[in-house]
Amino acid sequence: MDTITVDIDGHLASWRGGEFTGDPGIVAAATEAICQERTIDIFDRFPVLAESGHPVGALAALSTFNPGRVFITELPDGLAQWLTAAFGAAACGSAAALGE
């Protein structure tokens, strides 16, 4: 099962199978972002809808706690590939490669 774990300013939280666990502040921020259907700028540059059913959306939700200070300590291959494509597209000035 896909797992994402983040460290945000020393606070740890994870997403696995649609569930958020860990630091209460991060989990609360993620849950609130999903309920409000917020779009979060991952790493302050990639706008993504916060959601619990997809790794990219889950990373966006986790990031709401402090979007510019996210350190990913565990991630599934699919999310790693998405981030590689996103940063590559940004370097080339193209948003076309950012399909989920």
N, C-alpha and C positions, 0 to 999 in steps of 0.2 A: 504494500500500500504506500502511496506517495506521502512523504513527510517533508514539511518545511519547518526549520527552526531558525529563529532570528535572535540576535542579541542587539538590543537598542539601549545604549548607555548603561550596560550592565544588567538590564532587565531581559530575561529569557522567556520566550513563548514559542509555541509550536502549533502547526495545523496538520491534521491527519484525518483523512476520510470525512472531511466536512466539519470537523470539530476543532475548536481552538482550546488550548490548555496552556498553563504556565502563569506568568505574571498577570495578576488581576487587572492592572491598569492597561496593559496591552490588549488583553482579551476583551475588556470593556470597550476600548476604543475601536477594536476590530468589529465587534458586534454592533456597536452604534453606527459605524460607517456602512455596514451592510443594511441595517434597518432603514437608514436614510438614503440608500441607493447612491452613495457618494462616489464620485470619480476621484481617484487619488493619483498623484504624480509619483510613480515609483522612481526613487533616486532623483526626485525633483525634475524629471524630464520625460517620463513615459506615462501618459494618462490612461488609467485602467479602472474599470468599475469594480468596486469592492464586492466580493461574493465569497461564499463558502464552498461552492461546488466545483471550483476549478483552481488549480495551483496558481495561476497568474493573478486571478481575482483574490485569492487568499493572501498572496504576498502583498497586494495592494491594501487589503484590510489590515494586515499586521503592521504595515508601514504607517498607518494613520497616527500611531503613538508619537512618532517623530520622523517624518518622511525622509529627511536628509541624513539621518544617523543610523540607518539600518545596516547591520552586518549579518549576512546570511551564513549560518554555520552548517546547515543541512538543507539539501534541495534535491528534488527528483530530476532525472535526466531531461525530461521535457521542459522544465522550467529553465534549466541551464541552457538549453538550446534556444529558448525564447529570448533569454537575456542576451545571449551572444548575437542573435539576429537583431535585437533591438539596438544594442550598442553599435553594431556594424552599420545599421541603417542610419543611425544618428550621425555617425562619422561621415557617411556619404551624403547626408542631408536629405534622406528619403524616409518617409513614414510608411511607404508601401509594403515593406517587408515585415510589418508588425502584426500580421494576422495571428489569431489565437488558434 
